[in-house]
């Protein structure tokens, strides 16, 4: 089993960051390479469409609004891994009104080396957190959840 994580400090209060990313259906609000998400199974399964039209289906495994964290598994995706479990968490940041956002995952590479699978998800997580930071801090970018 392989693991990787990305962490980024964002100059926004944790509650504001969680308001944007804490909804299991909220990826299109802040992640440009996921333009569409549709919930099913009572809100526990999300079907995502990426920029290329590919489909990724994920299941919500744990959710803790007070701790500002959720974990999800992949049911279907074009990724070379099995047994994928990921967690997205918003912590109090190191400064006033800052957040430390962590996106981590564990998985078993399938047909690729551990290093290749780790590099794939490390890139996804780092790029995703950079997009989150940009959504929250760049003027004229909407940071309001869809609604």
C-alpha positions in Angstrom: 0.0 0.0 0.0 1.3 3.5 -0.9 0.4 6.8 0.7 0.9 10.5 -0.1 -0.4 13.8 1.1 -0.3 17.5 0.3 -0.7 20.3 2.7 -1.1 24.0 2.1 -1.6 27.0 4.4 -4.3 29.3 3.1 -4.9 32.9 4.3 -8.6 32.4 5.1 -10.4 31.3 8.3 -11.0 27.5 8.6 -14.8 27.9 8.7 -14.7 29.8 5.4 -12.5 27.2 3.8 -14.7 24.4 5.1 -17.9 26.1 3.9 -16.4 26.0 0.4 -14.9 22.5 0.4 -16.8 20.6 3.1 -19.8 19.6 0.9 -19.2 16.2 -0.7 -20.7 17.7 -3.9 -18.6 20.9 -3.9 -15.6 19.9 -6.0 -16.8 21.9 -9.1 -16.9 25.0 -6.9 -13.1 25.1 -6.4 -11.5 22.4 -8.5 -11.2 23.5 -12.2 -10.5 20.1 -13.6 -13.8 18.7 -12.1 -16.5 20.8 -13.8 -19.4 18.5 -12.8 -20.6 16.5 -9.8 -23.8 14.6 -9.3 -24.9 13.0 -6.0 -26.7 9.7 -5.6 -27.4 7.1 -2.9 -28.7 9.7 -0.5 -25.7 12.0 -1.0 -23.2 9.3 -0.2 -22.0 8.7 -3.8 -20.7 11.4 -6.2 -20.2 10.9 -9.9 -17.6 13.4 -11.1 -16.8 14.4 -14.7 -13.3 15.6 -15.5 -12.3 18.1 -18.2 -11.9 15.2 -20.7 -15.3 13.8 -20.0 -14.0 10.9 -18.0 -16.1 9.7 -15.0 -14.9 9.1 -11.5 -17.3 7.6 -8.9 -16.5 8.1 -5.2 -18.2 7.0 -2.0 -18.3 9.1 1.1 -16.9 6.9 3.9 -16.7 9.3 6.9 -17.8 12.9 7.5 -17.2 15.1 10.6 -18.5 18.6 10.1 -17.2 19.8 13.5 -13.7 18.5 12.9 -13.9 19.8 9.2 -13.0 16.5 7.6 -14.3 13.8 5.3 -13.0 10.6 3.8 -14.0 8.9 0.5 -13.1 5.9 -1.5 -13.0 5.5 -5.3 -15.6 3.1 -6.8 -14.7 3.7 -10.4 -11.9 5.8 -12.0 -9.3 5.7 -14.8 -6.5 5.6 -12.2 -4.0 2.7 -11.9 -4.8 1.9 -8.2 -7.1 -0.2 -6.1 -8.2 0.2 -2.5 -8.1 4.0 -2.7 -9.1 6.0 0.4 -8.6 9.7 0.7 -9.2 12.3 3.4 -9.6 16.1 3.1 -9.2 18.1 6.3 -9.2 21.8 7.2 -7.2 22.6 10.3 -6.6 25.8 12.2 -3.6 27.5 10.5 -0.4 28.7 12.0 -1.5 32.3 12.0 -4.7 34.3 12.8 -7.4 33.7 10.2 -5.4 31.0 8.3 -6.2 27.4 7.5 -4.0 24.4 7.0 -5.6 22.2 4.4 -4.5 18.6 4.1 -5.4 16.1 1.3 -4.1 12.6 1.8 -4.6 9.2 0.4 -3.7 5.5 0.6 -3.9 3.1 -2.3 -2.4 0.0 -3.9 -0.8 0.7 -7.3 -2.1 -1.6 -10.1 0.1 -2.0 -13.1 2.4 0.9 -12.1 5.2 1.4 -9.5 4.5 2.8 -6.1 6.5 5.9 -7.1 4.4 6.4 -10.2 1.1 6.1 -8.3 2.4 8.4 -5.5 3.5 11.0 -8.1 0.1 10.9 -9.8 -1.9 11.6 -6.6 0.7 14.0 -5.1 0.2 16.1 -8.3 -3.6 15.9 -8.0 -3.6 16.9 -4.4 -1.0 19.7 -4.8 -2.7 21.1 -7.9 -6.1 20.9 -6.1 -4.9 22.7 -3.1 -3.4 25.4 -5.2 -6.7 25.8 -7.1 -8.5 26.0 -3.7 -6.1 28.8 -2.6 -6.6 30.7 -5.8 -10.4 30.4 -5.5 -10.3 31.8 -2.0 -7.7 34.5 -2.4 -7.8 35.9 -6.0 -10.3 38.8 -6.6 -13.2 38.1 -9.0 -13.0 34.3 -8.4 -16.2 33.1 -6.9 -15.8 31.3 -3.6 -19.5 31.0 -2.9 -20.8 27.4 -2.9 -23.3 26.5 -5.7 -26.7 26.6 -4.5 
